């Protein structure tokens, strides 16, 4: 056979009736940044661009391929081999792509020299756009993958450039792209509580500046009552200008380990007003002066400066990539998300289903150590769904209050998980969804109450009640309750602040046990590697293991929690904000509950002097003291074999 010369451009290749699906004989194309991976899966070809290099797992076989050449069309009944190679770096145009086609059965015509004036390879997105037609499934997936790849790359830049272990190691950050009107386009698969609430932050930024924002400027905010979640989550938003017009927005959110406030870590369990939790920023331009204000408010100024610079740089990368896609039919992405969600809802029965769950407490004081109730009613009518939180308790004097944006995040997470788990992180899917969150309740807090734990703990319970209701709608698709807490640990000393959420047990699924020692629900972070933790802070990990027997008993067991002993090497302040210490994660279909979590202090590391700590507490510790955290297990699914009939 004769290969096409390197300096030739490839003839137009038309692939009719192609669908992006995991089906035998189908071609799946998923682009995600710049590198290309070619892998054969069940007779299909998957192409994923993610960085600039080309990896070919296998040469896929494509049957009945039609190859259009300059002088006519060659229809091959035999099997053809298609090799794809992409040159250049991330963001290069598709003119750099080279496709060589070799035919079997001795037919070398497809490999002969091509005329210099032949057209470049066809970009399916551009072709569909020029034809004025709605994107076909393959072209739409190519576009979604391109945009998702941009968000993923933003997240990678942010993590690699960040200073703090919380962002660099734990990946406590998220990135997304938005349309010109602020509606979500795509999001990377980062932190659920960040992503579902970020549209509110972009809307707040647009409301504050609109068309006034200039190219090269960026907006920063963290005000929970103006698009934020809690004060630690700083969001940076930037407009994408093309030919003097705003064509979209990019945004990223990162948890900063300290932004001031009454205690190290800026989530004081004792807080009753948001002013006690740290620096509060409405949408403002992120100038050099504003950066210094944020830096000066923190106990760890160098970390804040480095993390803010990383957020700025991540947006710069996103803007460059998004501008290159501005001529694409971006509105098709949200329309696709809406179609998918409406189709899934229309297939469900109409009706109303209710579920109620509780929070252990709303703070460490005696008057706060009372149960708080969250309830939801889920109503489906045709291709629309409503989540009504009427009946939820009023907001409390404490930090266990969630703003409406956090509630919307939990709804989006639960709905997507239960109803359309295979739907990419695209916009439009919330268009058929109505959220009723009465103002002044635990799920739609109003100023000046504290909200630090609303983002990390109340969000988990909101997700639990939504999943509990949806389990009645789609039985067999929803698992038992996971640990239902982020097990927040905040420790600070002279010039340093450590923050980490801790994994636990996942609820059992209908067909398999729950996973053990993982982050669940509204968090998707990693753990801080022991080596990085001990290098960065005066702390030592004495023990880290699965908590055997903590998963609920049932046909499918709940996942195991974690047991960790952390020794403090110098005097410090410790704050714990945890849940599921009083009311355990529930099982489903007669499955048993997961084990309750436990918090302990071992003064001087002495087991005989161990003290049980409350679910929410701030204490002073000395050198050599050990903090022991035993996280909850997940609930089980189905009755235990010994109890089954």
Phi, psi and omega in degrees: 000157182246121178282150176293142180296152183298328185271007179268150174264150188276143176295158181295130180249121179252124176244109184270149176057035177274137176230145178272103182202156176274080181224151182299133177082358181266157180252120178253131180238120177227113179264142179209052164132311184170329177269160183237131173241130178245118182224143179266126179225112180052047178076010181249159177253122176247126180243119180234121177270124182207053169144336176132333182263166182241126175241124178247113179283316177204157173273115184284153177258126181243120183268148175056046179279137175256121181249114180270123178247175185298323186260005180158185183245130178257115178263121182253119174277336180284173180280135178248152174253131181243122177249130183243132177223134179239126179257170177092183183255177181304133177094352178297149177287163184286357176297338181279355184282143178233127178238124177246136182238127178243133180261148174280184176061028175074009181276100182267002186298325183292341182259003181288166182302138178259148180296145183295336183267011179288153183291158176289166179304145183282129171271118185299328179292312180296320182298315180294323180293316181295330179282352180072019183255157172297142183300136173287166185305319181294314181296323179295318179294325175299314180296314180299318181293323176300311183292318178298323177299325177296313180297320178297319180294322176302316179297321179294318178298316181299314181294318185287333181266347185292156179265324189277142174301332182297327178265314184293316184265315185274347180058043179276068184200163183211160180215150181203162176245148184226153177286174183299330180272003177095357179286143180300133171266293178215159175225150172284161180279075182254242187260118184305317183291335175287309193290319181292337181261348184296328176303327178293324178292318179295320178298320178294320178296317178295319179297328182280327187237327180054231182281356183287337182292134185263158175303138181091348177268152176226158184244139179238145177200156172212005183294115180299337181265011176217049175100352181269191180237297166218168193295333180295330183277101179265126181253134177241124186240138180223139178276147177256110180261136172225121181055040175082001180242146176280119182253353180175182180221150170239150180209148171220152181230137180220142178276114177271128190298336178205128176231033180093204180095183190287331182226156177303134181101345171066022172231063183294123181300333184277353186298140175241342178229151185296335179297337179279355186259353176131195183289131181244120184242119166287175179299119178221160176293136178274085178264175176299320179295318180294323177301318181292330175297314180296316181298316183293340182278349187260152173285345181232074188297323182295320176299316182297318181296314181294320180291322177295320177297322178295321178295319177300311182297323178298320178292324179299316177298315180298320180296317180299315182290318182294322179301326180290343180254007188296336181273003178279159177283076187295334180295341179294334184293307179295326178297322177296314179301319178294316180300315181298315182293316180297319179296320180293319180292322181296336180278355181264157179289147174285152178150187179229138179226139185240153176206144181227141175216174186227158169261142180302316183195176178240012179167177185275341183287160184303317182288348178264349182276057178228155183292142173238134188255137173236128180225155180217146170242123182256122180241128177247129177224101182068238181255028177229155182220145180234134173249112185248115183263017176302133184105348175292147182299154176294157177301152185245162172282091183173186181257010178270059178229135180251139174280165185300327180296324178293319178299317177299324177299313182295321177298313181299318180297310183296317183295314180295320182296320187271326190256316181226067184295341180267005180282128178298166179284068183250159177285174177090338185289342179267001179298322179276009188251132174245130178245120177254106181235100183302131180297144179085008177257178179298340183254004176205062186295149179240150180297152012257024185296154175286147184223012186304317182272351177298323181289324188259335183243310180297325179302324179295321181285327175298316177298321180299314182291324178296316179293324178298321177290317182292334177298333177281333180282316184235068180301140182092355179250342185248136179275176175291172182294135171279188189302334172072023179203157174261355177051059186289127177240123180233122181227133180218144177224212183285098176083011179216150177219128179248133176225137176203142166264153189237135182290172179201208183271138173273146175295145179296144175269164180302330186244005181196160179291163174286152177285155184251143173063044182232159171281140186226166174068234191278001176245151180218027183280171173264174170272159175282120179305143183303319181297318180291321180297311184288335176285328187268334187226157175281063181225153177224130177275113182272330182205139174211112183205166174289146181269092187299136177084006182274342178286145180298148179270135179179185178304317170243120185285149173287156179292156181276147174281190182241146170240123182223133174251124183239116180269135178264128186263359173204164181303139185202169174253131181243132172237136175240133174230101188225165177222180183058038171261348180240314181247119189283163173296130185279153173267172177237151177052048178071016173285152181283158179285159172285162180290148175293150173281162180219144176238130183225150170240128177250095181301125182064012181078012185274114180299325184290345180251017184301136180241130176284129180259157178287174181288332179223119189199152170235128181223159172261135181237159181249167176303131178095348176291149182239130176260121179251126179242125176241107189274158184293155171269170179273156176289158180266164178240121179083157182292151177297148183307323182291338182261348182288147179288000000 
